[in-house]
Structures are given as structure tokens and as C-alpha cells.
Amino acid sequence: MGIKVLKFGGSSLADAIQLQKVKNIVLSDPDRRYVVVSAPGKRYSDDNKITDLLYLCKTHIDHNIQADHVFQVICDRFRIMELNLGINIGIDKELEEIRSNLKPGVTADYIASRGEYLCGRLAAAVLGYDFVDPAGLIQFDEKGRHMEAATNEALAAALSQHERAVIPGFYGSNPDGSIRTFSRGGSDVTGSLVAKAVEAEIYENWTDVSGFLMADPNVVRNPKPIKNITYKELRELSYMGATVLHEDAVFPVREANIPINIKNTNEPENPGTIISDTPSEATDSIITGIAGRKDFVVIALYKNMMNSEIGFVKRLLTILENNDISFEHLPSGIDTVCIVISKKQLEGKLQDLLDDIEKRLKPDSVEIYQDMALIATVGLGMTRRLGVSAKLFTALNDAGVNVRMIDQGSSEMNIIIGVENDHFEAAIKSIYDAFVSE
Ligand code: ASP
């Protein structure tokens, strides 16, 4: 079999008990040769993540307040882990070195990266694997942009020297050697880069859920798991995927045709979800999943003869760009165009945007609908199948949901509807029941 690359998230590394589970998982399969780790996460719901505490140290330093007591909490967690794991990696010396760097001028990236660094040292000792520091291998340019080709080459060369290794996630380095991190949750990206560099057969992403579910369990009771999903479908369901997997983690492995398997450290026998480019052969289900989000604003523009006014939409998009606003959808009719924008994006910007629209596009009317929700029903199984929309809209109608907006790409793999926030839950439930629990 080929090489397996594993990435463990913070909850899988929160304490010595979790690390023991990690050990059992890794050592149960000799193909599991490269392991990427996050920093220890929460042990219980109101616990702190090590990364958050490290950022808190930086905030203290920036405000000229002693960071000692916060750093002490971090030290205690790592010391207890070392003790309970029955290993000796010289954690005290490591912690002292970090403590000596906690002074004005220290970068947030350096401090934040130390959670992964220390966790990597512990995990390497527990597994009996080599420790490979990603600084100098995962490379960023002067502007902070990740350099994919250089990273791939350096990682491939370095890891070829190690039969088995643990690599801390989340960080790499700048051209001057200083530490640079990805955005939050970036260990997923490291895992993906490592998988690509060693030409892995699979990238196992171990977390605290057994893959994706067909719908949010807070909305639908006991939703079925998604066994297989394509990268394309996952993008369409990004409202759902984002909480499990960092968006940027998809690209390196997708390019290299390496599937991702989302697995649960606390339930390792569960097959989880496989994300790949190959649609599932057993497409007994028409839809793959339903995901949505509340709190969008729809701005509806009406202008007579809009369809023959050349450059109208281009000017509209330029106005959005000039106001630094990204949009979610742009459904249009003959004389109408609607822009769907998340409420957050519009904070403090709505009036300026409307003024610009009024001035530069001179629409006949503009209407604003607040408190809208978007729901995407996605599935390659929907493609070229008769009656899918009929079923979906009948279900919504039966549930008394007023559909305010419809958007279907011509790929036919998704139908996006806009409903009022208040109808969000009822809409998702009714779609799920119509397609899944029949
Ligand atoms: N520890 C970092 C964070 O909390 C990175 C990661 O876990 O992926 O964001």
C-alpha cells in the first residue's frame, strides 16, 4: 500500500489520554508514516486552546503587561502531558527557551507556532518517529504569500530522509528564517502539503467528528453521514465544510489527486467521509448534502431594459469592488439583478454602497431584503434527473416555506434557495425529509 499522511486536530491532542489514542491509531497501520499535529485544543467545553493562550501572551506583551501567569498555564499543560505520557523530551528546557523570547518585538506568528512545535516534539517521542521542523521547508515570500513549488520541493527532499516523521502543523518560515503561520486552523494546510510532497495515497484528517453529515444535526435529528463527496460538491456545501476543514487544505491534495478521509480520533473504526474527485458509485441518494447559513441581505435592482444596457453588471461589480464587498450570489432576470451579500460584509458599508449604486447605475428602483438565509441542496446525483426541483419545491410548499429566491447552476448539481431567516430550519428539515428519509 502507499503512504498515508495523518493530521490530528487540537481536540485529538488535548491531553495525554488523547495522545495515547493517536498513538494507537498511527501504530496500528505501518503505512501511516507522516503525522502532522495541531497544538493541544480544549479538554472540555470551557477549557482554553493552547494557541489562544499563546496569542493572549502576545497581547499582554503588546500592552506591557506581564505574560507570566498566562504562560504558566501553558507550561503546566505541557508538563503534565510529558509526565502522564511517561516520556522525557526535556520540556522544561524548551519552555524556558520560549519564555526567554517573550519580550517586546516578538512576533505573534512565532509565539502562536510554539503550540504546534511543542506538541510535535511530544508526539514524535510518543510514536518513536523523527521530528521534522517545517521552518525552512514550508516557505513564504517577503509579502507573506505561501510559495507552493518551493515548499513542495523542500518538503519532498527533507521527508525522503525520514522513514517516519512528525511534522508540526500551522507554520513555516519567511525568507529571513523568521516564523510565519498560516491563518487559524492552518495545520490542515500543512497536512495537505505534506501529503502532496510525499505523494501519499491518502490524507487522513483526524478530528472529533466522524466526517460530514448530510445536514446540520442541530437542525435535522440524526442526519445520515456522507460517506463520499467530491471536492466540487464540498465547495458547494462550503457553509458546512468550513468548520471541519480549512478551505486552503483542499487545493494541494486535489491537484495531486489524493483523497482526504475525515476521521474521528474518538471513534476510529467509523469510516468517516472520503473527499475525492471521483463521484461515489453507489449514488443511491439523489442529494449529497444540505447546508445553509442565515443573515444575508438581498439588494434587488430593477431597471427597465436592463438586459440591453451593455456593461450594467460590470459597473455593479466594480461598485462592489470599490466598496471592498464580496458577494455570495448574483441571480438575475431580464430587467432585474439581485446581489446577495452576507450581513457581516455590509456592516457600516450599506449606505455608501446604495449611494454609489444610485449615482452610477441609476436604477428605477432598489429594494432591500434583510434577514435572509441561503440554503444549498447539493448532489451530483441530481444531475439530469427529472423531478428533483419539483420534489424540492413541493416539500418546501408543504412545509409552508416561502421561497424568496432560486438559483441553480447549469451543472444541475446544486439548487440554492433564499428564504427568510425564520424559515431556515423548517426549509432544511423539509428538504432532508423529502430526499433522504423517504
Ligand atoms: N493551532 C492553530 C489554531 O488553533 C492551528 C490549527 O489548529 O490548525 O488555529
Residues whose N, C-alpha, C, O or C-beta is under 5 A from the ligand:
A	BS01	LIG	S38 A39 T51 F170 R184 G185 G186 S187 D188
